[in-house]
Amino acid sequence: MLWLALHLPLLPLEAFCATLSAQDAARPVALVADHRVVQVNAAAAERGLKPGIQRATALALAAELLIADGQPHREAREAAALLAVAHAALAFTPMVCLQGAQTVLLELQSSLRLFGGLPALQQRLQAALLPLGHRVQMAAAPTAWGAALLAQWHPRGQGDLVQGAHASSLAALQALLQHAPVHLLGPGREHGQALQGMGLHTLADLQALPRTGLARRFGEDLLDELDRALGRQPDPRRPLLLPAVFDSRLELFARADTTDQVLHGASVLLARLVAWAQARQARVAAYTLRLLHEKARQTVTPPTELRIELAEPSLDAAHLQGLLRERLGRLELIAPTLDLQLHCSQLVAGHVPNGELFPTRSSQAEGLTRLLERLRARLGDEQVLRLEAVADHRPEHASRTVPARGECSMAAANAPAAGIHPLLPLHQPVWLLPEPLALAERDDLPLLQGRPLQLLSGPERIESGWWDGDAVARDYYIAQAHDGALVWVYRGRLPGQPGEVTWHLQGLFG
C-alpha cells in the first residue's frame, strides 16, 4: 500500500481568514491560544510577530492586529475547511480518511497507474487543492500513520504546497522516522514534559527503552501508535463517504453590508462546491445561495435565496462565481448578512470535455450558452425569452415566447418544430408585424407607400381558428415592393362591409 498524507499546518488560521473580507484579510492576523500567539499570517510576520510571543506584545507590535481568539463555531469552521480538502482528494481515490483535525490521508496504490505515477498524481492533486487556499505539506509512505508523521515533521521547501519525504518501503520509512520528535504521537504530547525529563526526544529514543516499562509508565497507546506508524501492526481505516447533497455554511467575521462582501464569502463556498462535484465525477447544473441576515429590532428577517441555474452544467468555479456576481449586482440587501449557506443537489454526470483541434458545432455554441447564462443571471429568468413553435396555421398564433432555461431549452431552440419537415422550403417570413397593417388597393393590387406591389406567388389559403372564436379565412401572397424588398400580404376571403380594407401587410422577408 502507498499512503499520501496532506497536512494543513495553518488550517485554523486559514479557516478564520476565509471569513474575512478582502480588506480585512490584508491586515495582520494572529491566532491566539492561552494568551500566546500560535499562528500568524504574512502581514503579521512582516511586523515582527511570530508564534510564542505574548498577546500583549503582539498588539504592541501591530495595533491594527486582528485576533482569532475564542471565536464561536471555530471547530465547525475548521472541520468544514478540512472536509473540502477531503472532497478534493476523493476525485483521485475512494480510500480517503481524516487523521486528526489537520490531516487527510489517501491510499493511492490502485490509482497510480491511472494517473501516470505518483509525481503526475501529485501535480493533479495540487491543481485541485489550489482554489481552496491552504498551505499543504505532502508526504508518502507505506503506512497511514507513517505518512502522517512525515508530512507533519519532514517538510521541504516553501510555498503553498510543500513536498515532504517519500518512503517507498518499510525499511526506508523506519529509517526516516528514527529522528522524528516524540511529540508527534498523540500520547507523546500528553506526556511531553515527562518524556522530555527522561531525555526521550525522538522515536529512536523510545525504541531503545524496554517496551514493558514504557507501557507501564505511559500506557499502551503510545507504543500502539509507534507500531502502526512503523508497520509492525495493522492500521485499518474507514473511508470517508461522500454526501449525496452539498450543504455548507460559512459564518462571516463581520456583517456584510454590500453584495461585494457577500460575493467574497460565497467564493469560498463555491470552491468547496467544485471540489465536491469533482469527487462525484459530475458537473453543477444549479445551486442555491442563502443569505442569513441580522435581526432588526427583535424582528427576524427572512433569509434571501438566490438560485443560479446553468444553461450548460459546469465545473468552472470562475464561471459559477461570475453568474453569482451578476445576480448579486441587481440585488439590494434587505439587512446586513451574517452567514452564508450554499446548497446543491442538481448534478449532471458526464465526460470531461476534450480539447478540440478544429471547432465543432458544440464548441461554437459554448459562447452562446455562456452568454445566455450571464443574461439570465443579470436580467432575470423571465426577461430572457426564446421562441417556441405552436401547432397553429394562423401566423400570429404559430409561435410564443417562453423563458430560455436550461440545456434542454437550448436544444429545443435549435431543433425543428414538431410536425414541420426540415426539407420544406420556407414560404413564410420570420419577421411578422405586431399587428397586420391595412393597405389601400388600386386595380385589385395592394399599395405600399403609394406604389402597387407586384404579386410573385400565391395565393396560399389559410382557414383556421373556428374552434376558439378567432376564425380567419385569408389568401396569402408573396409580393415585391418597388425597391425590391419581399413582403408577405394577404386578402380576406370573408365578405365584409362596403369600403372595408381587404389587403393587409403581415410580414417582411429578410
VEXGUMI-971574 format. One line per 10 residues: number of its first residue (from 0); for each residue z, y, x of C-alpha. Coordinates in nm, 2 decimals. Layout:
<marmars>
NUM	Z Y X ~ ... $
</marmars>
This chain:
<marmars>
0	0.00 0.00 0.00 ~ -0.06 0.36 0.10 ~ 0.16 0.63 -0.04 ~ 0.08 1.00 -0.02 ~ 0.37 1.24 -0.07 ~ 0.33 1.60 -0.20 ~ 0.64 1.80 -0.11 ~ 0.67 2.15 -0.25 ~ 0.94 2.32 -0.03 ~ 0.91 2.66 -0.21 $
10	0.89 2.53 -0.57 ~ 1.20 2.71 -0.70 ~ 1.08 3.05 -0.57 ~ 0.72 2.99 -0.67 ~ 0.82 2.88 -1.02 ~ 1.01 3.21 -1.06 ~ 0.73 3.42 -0.92 ~ 0.49 3.27 -1.16 ~ 0.67 3.45 -1.44 ~ 0.64 3.79 -1.27 $
20	0.37 4.05 -1.35 ~ 0.12 4.12 -1.07 ~ 0.31 4.44 -0.99 ~ 0.65 4.27 -0.96 ~ 0.51 3.98 -0.76 ~ 0.41 4.22 -0.48 ~ 0.77 4.32 -0.44 ~ 1.02 4.14 -0.21 ~ 1.16 3.84 -0.40 ~ 1.45 3.62 -0.29 $
30	1.61 3.30 -0.43 ~ 1.99 3.32 -0.41 ~ 2.25 3.05 -0.45 ~ 2.62 3.09 -0.38 ~ 2.57 3.45 -0.27 ~ 2.33 3.34 0.01 ~ 1.95 3.37 0.03 ~ 1.78 3.03 0.00 ~ 1.41 3.13 0.00 ~ 1.21 3.45 0.03 $
40	0.85 3.54 -0.03 ~ 0.62 3.70 0.23 ~ 0.71 4.06 0.13 ~ 1.08 3.99 0.17 ~ 1.02 3.82 0.51 ~ 0.84 4.14 0.63 ~ 1.16 4.33 0.55 ~ 1.37 4.10 0.77 ~ 1.51 3.88 0.50 ~ 1.55 3.51 0.58 $
50	1.73 3.21 0.44 ~ 2.10 3.20 0.51 ~ 2.19 3.57 0.50 ~ 2.43 3.71 0.25 ~ 2.31 3.86 -0.08 ~ 2.46 4.20 0.01 ~ 2.28 4.20 0.34 ~ 1.95 4.12 0.16 ~ 2.00 4.41 -0.08 ~ 2.08 4.64 0.21 $
60	1.75 4.55 0.39 ~ 1.54 4.58 0.07 ~ 1.68 4.79 -0.21 ~ 1.40 4.70 -0.45 ~ 1.46 4.33 -0.40 ~ 1.41 4.10 -0.70 ~ 1.67 3.83 -0.70 ~ 1.62 3.50 -0.87 ~ 1.98 3.40 -0.93 ~ 2.12 3.23 -1.24 $
70	1.80 3.27 -1.44 ~ 1.81 3.08 -1.77 ~ 1.60 2.78 -1.81 ~ 1.55 2.75 -1.43 ~ 1.54 2.37 -1.43 ~ 1.29 2.36 -1.71 ~ 1.07 2.61 -1.54 ~ 1.07 2.42 -1.21 ~ 1.01 2.09 -1.39 ~ 0.71 2.23 -1.57 $
80	0.56 2.35 -1.25 ~ 0.62 2.01 -1.08 ~ 0.47 1.83 -1.38 ~ 0.15 2.03 -1.34 ~ 0.12 1.91 -0.98 ~ 0.16 1.55 -1.10 ~ -0.11 1.60 -1.36 ~ -0.35 1.72 -1.09 ~ -0.26 1.41 -0.89 ~ -0.33 1.18 -1.19 $
90	-0.70 1.27 -1.16 ~ -0.71 1.06 -0.83 ~ -0.49 0.76 -0.91 ~ -0.30 0.62 -1.21 ~ 0.01 0.55 -1.00 ~ 0.18 0.89 -0.98 ~ 0.56 0.93 -0.99 ~ 0.81 1.20 -0.93 ~ 1.06 1.19 -0.64 ~ 1.35 1.43 -0.70 $
100	1.28 1.79 -0.81 ~ 1.02 1.89 -0.55 ~ 0.81 1.59 -0.45 ~ 0.52 1.40 -0.61 ~ 0.42 1.05 -0.49 ~ 0.07 0.90 -0.52 ~ -0.03 0.54 -0.44 ~ -0.38 0.57 -0.31 ~ -0.48 0.23 -0.16 ~ -0.70 0.14 -0.45 $
110	-0.86 0.49 -0.47 ~ -0.96 0.53 -0.10 ~ -1.30 0.37 -0.13 ~ -1.39 0.56 -0.45 ~ -1.32 0.90 -0.28 ~ -1.46 0.81 0.06 ~ -1.14 0.77 0.26 ~ -0.81 0.95 0.30 ~ -0.94 1.27 0.46 ~ -1.20 1.32 0.18 $
120	-0.95 1.24 -0.09 ~ -0.70 1.49 0.06 ~ -0.97 1.76 0.05 ~ -1.05 1.70 -0.31 ~ -0.68 1.69 -0.39 ~ -0.63 2.02 -0.21 ~ -0.90 2.19 -0.42 ~ -0.73 2.06 -0.74 ~ -0.39 2.19 -0.63 ~ -0.51 2.53 -0.51 $
130	-0.52 2.70 -0.86 ~ -0.16 2.61 -0.92 ~ -0.05 2.84 -0.63 ~ 0.20 2.62 -0.44 ~ 0.27 2.55 -0.08 ~ 0.23 2.18 -0.04 ~ 0.33 1.95 0.25 ~ 0.14 1.62 0.26 ~ 0.23 1.30 0.44 ~ 0.11 0.94 0.41 $
140	0.30 0.62 0.48 ~ 0.31 0.25 0.37 ~ 0.63 0.31 0.17 ~ 0.70 0.57 -0.10 ~ 1.03 0.68 0.05 ~ 0.89 0.69 0.40 ~ 0.60 0.92 0.28 ~ 0.85 1.15 0.10 ~ 1.07 1.18 0.41 ~ 0.77 1.25 0.64 $
150	0.64 1.52 0.40 ~ 0.98 1.69 0.40 ~ 1.06 1.67 0.77 ~ 0.74 1.65 0.97 ~ 0.52 1.94 0.86 ~ 0.24 2.05 1.09 ~ 0.06 2.38 1.07 ~ 0.09 2.68 0.84 ~ -0.07 2.79 0.51 ~ -0.06 2.67 0.15 $
160	-0.14 2.31 0.25 ~ 0.04 2.15 0.54 ~ -0.07 1.82 0.67 ~ 0.22 1.61 0.77 ~ 0.24 1.29 0.98 ~ 0.03 0.99 0.88 ~ 0.18 0.64 0.94 ~ -0.08 0.36 0.88 ~ 0.17 0.08 0.94 ~ 0.53 0.00 0.90 $
170	0.58 0.00 1.28 ~ 0.44 0.35 1.31 ~ 0.65 0.47 1.02 ~ 0.97 0.33 1.17 ~ 0.89 0.49 1.50 ~ 0.83 0.83 1.33 ~ 1.15 0.82 1.13 ~ 1.37 0.75 1.42 ~ 1.43 1.12 1.48 ~ 1.44 1.22 1.11 $
180	1.76 1.41 1.02 ~ 2.02 1.22 0.82 ~ 2.05 1.49 0.55 ~ 1.70 1.40 0.41 ~ 1.86 1.10 0.25 ~ 2.04 1.17 -0.08 ~ 2.38 1.02 0.03 ~ 2.33 1.19 0.36 ~ 2.35 1.53 0.20 ~ 2.66 1.43 0.00 $
190	2.84 1.31 0.32 ~ 2.68 1.56 0.55 ~ 2.99 1.70 0.71 ~ 3.14 1.36 0.77 ~ 2.82 1.23 0.93 ~ 2.79 1.54 1.15 ~ 3.16 1.50 1.26 ~ 3.08 1.14 1.37 ~ 2.78 1.26 1.57 ~ 2.53 1.10 1.34 $
200	2.23 1.34 1.32 ~ 1.92 1.11 1.29 ~ 1.82 0.79 1.12 ~ 1.82 0.63 1.46 ~ 2.20 0.71 1.50 ~ 2.26 0.55 1.16 ~ 2.08 0.23 1.26 ~ 2.28 0.20 1.58 ~ 2.61 0.15 1.39 ~ 2.73 -0.16 1.21 $
210	2.60 -0.18 0.86 ~ 2.92 -0.32 0.71 ~ 3.12 -0.02 0.84 ~ 2.87 0.23 0.72 ~ 2.86 0.07 0.37 ~ 3.24 0.07 0.35 ~ 3.26 0.43 0.46 ~ 2.97 0.59 0.28 ~ 2.86 0.34 0.02 ~ 2.56 0.11 -0.02 $
220	2.33 0.38 -0.15 ~ 2.29 0.53 0.20 ~ 2.17 0.20 0.35 ~ 1.96 0.12 0.05 ~ 1.76 0.44 0.08 ~ 1.72 0.38 0.45 ~ 1.59 0.03 0.40 ~ 1.34 0.13 0.13 ~ 1.21 0.41 0.35 ~ 1.16 0.17 0.64 $
230	1.00 -0.10 0.42 ~ 1.28 -0.35 0.47 ~ 1.34 -0.39 0.09 ~ 1.11 -0.34 -0.21 ~ 1.09 0.00 -0.38 ~ 0.95 -0.04 -0.73 ~ 0.83 0.27 -0.90 ~ 0.75 0.36 -1.26 ~ 0.42 0.56 -1.30 ~ 0.42 0.89 -1.49 $
240	0.25 0.87 -1.83 ~ 0.01 1.14 -1.92 ~ 0.08 1.31 -2.26 ~ -0.20 1.29 -2.52 ~ -0.14 1.66 -2.61 ~ -0.09 1.95 -2.37 ~ 0.20 2.17 -2.47 ~ 0.35 2.41 -2.21 ~ 0.58 2.71 -2.23 ~ 0.63 3.00 -1.99 $
250	0.92 3.24 -2.01 ~ 0.83 3.58 -1.87 ~ 1.06 3.75 -1.63 ~ 1.03 4.08 -1.81 ~ 0.89 4.16 -2.16 ~ 0.52 4.21 -2.17 ~ 0.42 4.54 -2.34 ~ 0.05 4.51 -2.27 ~ -0.21 4.24 -2.30 ~ -0.28 4.26 -1.93 $
260	0.07 4.14 -1.86 ~ 0.02 3.86 -2.12 ~ -0.31 3.76 -1.95 ~ -0.13 3.73 -1.61 ~ 0.12 3.49 -1.75 ~ -0.14 3.30 -1.95 ~ -0.34 3.23 -1.63 ~ -0.05 3.01 -1.51 ~ -0.06 2.81 -1.82 ~ -0.44 2.78 -1.81 $
270	-0.43 2.64 -1.45 ~ -0.19 2.37 -1.58 ~ -0.41 2.30 -1.88 ~ -0.71 2.24 -1.65 ~ -0.50 2.00 -1.43 ~ -0.40 1.81 -1.74 ~ -0.76 1.79 -1.87 ~ -0.89 1.67 -1.54 ~ -0.64 1.39 -1.53 ~ -0.76 1.28 -1.88 $
280	-1.12 1.29 -1.74 ~ -1.22 1.53 -2.02 ~ -1.31 1.89 -2.09 ~ -1.13 2.15 -2.30 ~ -1.30 2.22 -2.64 ~ -1.04 2.46 -2.78 ~ -0.68 2.58 -2.71 ~ -0.42 2.79 -2.88 ~ -0.20 3.05 -2.71 ~ 0.12 3.16 -2.89 $
290	0.29 3.49 -2.81 ~ 0.66 3.48 -2.89 ~ 0.78 3.83 -2.95 ~ 1.11 4.02 -2.91 ~ 1.33 4.07 -3.21 ~ 1.31 4.42 -3.37 ~ 1.64 4.54 -3.52 ~ 1.77 4.20 -3.62 ~ 1.43 4.11 -3.77 ~ 1.25 3.81 -3.63 $
300	0.89 3.89 -3.55 ~ 0.65 3.61 -3.62 ~ 0.46 3.47 -3.32 ~ 0.10 3.58 -3.26 ~ -0.15 3.29 -3.23 ~ -0.48 3.32 -3.05 ~ -0.72 3.02 -3.10 ~ -1.00 3.00 -2.85 ~ -1.29 2.77 -2.94 ~ -1.56 2.70 -2.69 $
310	-1.93 2.65 -2.78 ~ -1.95 2.41 -2.49 ~ -1.64 2.22 -2.35 ~ -1.55 2.34 -2.01 ~ -1.31 2.28 -1.72 ~ -1.37 2.62 -1.56 ~ -1.03 2.80 -1.55 ~ -1.20 3.13 -1.48 ~ -1.42 3.09 -1.79 ~ -1.13 2.99 -2.01 $
320	-0.94 3.30 -1.88 ~ -1.24 3.52 -1.94 ~ -1.26 3.42 -2.30 ~ -0.89 3.48 -2.35 ~ -0.94 3.82 -2.18 ~ -1.20 3.92 -2.44 ~ -0.97 3.81 -2.73 ~ -0.67 4.00 -2.58 ~ -0.89 4.31 -2.53 ~ -0.91 4.36 -2.91 $
330	-0.55 4.26 -2.98 ~ -0.27 4.51 -3.05 ~ 0.07 4.36 -2.98 ~ 0.30 4.39 -3.28 ~ 0.61 4.37 -3.05 ~ 0.68 4.30 -2.68 ~ 0.62 3.94 -2.57 ~ 0.89 3.73 -2.41 ~ 0.75 3.38 -2.40 ~ 0.40 3.22 -2.39 $
340	0.31 2.88 -2.53 ~ -0.02 2.70 -2.47 ~ -0.12 2.41 -2.69 ~ -0.43 2.19 -2.66 ~ -0.53 1.87 -2.84 ~ -0.90 1.91 -2.85 ~ -1.08 1.75 -2.56 ~ -1.43 1.62 -2.52 ~ -1.49 1.32 -2.29 ~ -1.80 1.34 -2.08 $
350	-1.95 1.31 -1.74 ~ -1.91 1.57 -1.48 ~ -2.23 1.79 -1.47 ~ -2.45 1.72 -1.18 ~ -2.63 1.98 -0.97 ~ -2.99 2.02 -1.05 ~ -3.28 2.09 -0.82 ~ -3.51 2.22 -1.09 ~ -3.38 2.40 -1.40 ~ -3.39 2.19 -1.72 $
360	-3.36 2.30 -2.08 ~ -2.99 2.22 -2.08 ~ -2.92 2.42 -1.77 ~ -3.12 2.72 -1.90 ~ -2.93 2.71 -2.23 ~ -2.59 2.72 -2.05 ~ -2.62 3.10 -2.01 ~ -2.68 3.14 -2.38 ~ -2.39 2.92 -2.46 ~ -2.15 3.13 -2.24 $
370	-2.29 3.45 -2.39 ~ -2.22 3.31 -2.74 ~ -1.86 3.22 -2.64 ~ -1.79 3.56 -2.50 ~ -1.93 3.74 -2.81 ~ -1.72 3.53 -3.04 ~ -1.41 3.60 -2.83 ~ -1.48 3.97 -2.81 ~ -1.61 4.04 -3.17 ~ -1.45 3.75 -3.37 $
380	-1.60 3.43 -3.51 ~ -1.71 3.60 -3.84 ~ -1.91 3.86 -3.65 ~ -2.13 3.62 -3.46 ~ -2.37 3.45 -3.70 ~ -2.68 3.23 -3.69 ~ -2.94 3.14 -3.95 ~ -2.93 2.82 -4.13 ~ -3.22 2.68 -4.34 ~ -3.17 2.62 -4.71 $
390	-3.39 2.38 -4.92 ~ -3.54 2.65 -5.14 ~ -3.91 2.76 -5.16 ~ -3.81 3.12 -5.25 ~ -3.83 3.32 -4.92 ~ -3.52 3.53 -5.00 ~ -3.32 3.22 -5.06 ~ -3.46 2.99 -4.79 ~ -3.20 3.08 -4.53 ~ -2.84 3.20 -4.50 $
400	-2.61 3.33 -4.22 ~ -2.32 3.12 -4.11 ~ -2.07 3.16 -3.82 ~ -2.20 3.03 -3.49 ~ -1.92 2.79 -3.39 ~ -1.91 2.50 -3.15 ~ -2.16 2.29 -2.97 ~ -2.28 2.13 -3.29 ~ -2.38 2.48 -3.42 ~ -2.59 2.54 -3.11 $
410	-2.76 2.20 -3.16 ~ -2.82 2.27 -3.53 ~ -2.96 2.62 -3.45 ~ -3.22 2.46 -3.21 ~ -3.31 2.17 -3.44 ~ -3.58 2.19 -3.71 ~ -3.46 2.23 -4.06 ~ -3.43 1.91 -4.27 ~ -3.74 1.84 -4.47 ~ -3.97 2.07 -4.25 $
420	-4.22 1.88 -4.04 ~ -4.22 2.03 -3.69 ~ -4.60 2.00 -3.66 ~ -4.68 2.20 -3.97 ~ -4.84 2.54 -3.89 ~ -4.62 2.84 -3.96 ~ -4.78 3.03 -4.26 ~ -4.47 3.24 -4.33 ~ -4.33 3.53 -4.12 ~ -3.99 3.51 -3.96 $
430	-3.92 3.88 -4.03 ~ -3.86 3.94 -4.40 ~ -3.77 4.27 -4.56 ~ -3.43 4.31 -4.71 ~ -3.60 4.38 -5.05 ~ -3.97 4.34 -5.13 ~ -4.15 4.68 -5.10 ~ -4.36 4.77 -5.41 ~ -4.72 4.85 -5.31 ~ -4.98 5.06 -5.50 $
440	-5.32 4.90 -5.56 ~ -5.69 5.00 -5.58 ~ -5.97 4.78 -5.69 ~ -5.72 4.49 -5.72 ~ -5.63 4.53 -5.35 ~ -5.28 4.64 -5.23 ~ -5.24 4.96 -5.04 ~ -5.02 5.01 -4.73 ~ -4.97 5.37 -4.61 ~ -5.26 5.47 -4.84 $
450	-5.51 5.23 -4.70 ~ -5.62 4.90 -4.85 ~ -5.52 4.57 -4.70 ~ -5.77 4.30 -4.61 ~ -5.67 3.97 -4.76 ~ -5.72 3.70 -4.50 ~ -5.58 3.38 -4.66 ~ -5.43 3.28 -4.99 ~ -5.32 3.25 -5.25 ~ -5.01 3.03 -5.17 $
460	-4.84 2.98 -5.50 ~ -4.46 2.96 -5.53 ~ -4.30 2.89 -5.86 ~ -3.92 2.82 -5.84 ~ -3.57 2.92 -5.93 ~ -3.59 2.83 -6.30 ~ -3.25 2.65 -6.28 ~ -3.04 2.95 -6.16 ~ -3.18 3.23 -6.37 ~ -3.38 3.39 -6.09 $
470	-3.72 3.24 -6.15 ~ -4.02 3.36 -5.95 ~ -4.39 3.30 -6.00 ~ -4.59 3.45 -5.72 ~ -4.92 3.42 -5.53 ~ -4.87 3.50 -5.16 ~ -5.14 3.63 -4.92 ~ -5.16 3.69 -4.55 ~ -5.32 4.04 -4.51 ~ -5.43 4.26 -4.23 $
480	-5.35 4.63 -4.21 ~ -5.58 4.90 -4.07 ~ -5.40 4.88 -3.72 ~ -5.45 4.50 -3.70 ~ -5.09 4.41 -3.80 ~ -5.05 4.10 -4.01 ~ -4.83 4.13 -4.32 ~ -4.72 3.89 -4.60 ~ -4.77 4.02 -4.95 ~ -4.76 3.87 -5.30 $
490	-4.86 3.94 -5.66 ~ -4.66 3.84 -5.95 ~ -4.81 3.59 -6.19 ~ -4.58 3.65 -6.49 ~ -4.70 3.91 -6.74 ~ -4.52 4.24 -6.70 ~ -4.50 4.58 -6.87 ~ -4.81 4.80 -6.87 ~ -4.82 5.00 -6.55 ~ -4.58 4.77 -6.37 $
500	-4.64 4.72 -6.00 ~ -4.76 4.37 -5.93 ~ -4.82 4.38 -5.55 ~ -4.52 4.37 -5.31 ~ -4.47 4.35 -4.93 ~ -4.24 4.06 -4.84 ~ -4.25 4.03 -4.46 ~ -4.42 4.11 -4.13 ~ -4.57 3.88 -3.87 ~ -4.46 3.94 -3.51 $
</marmars>
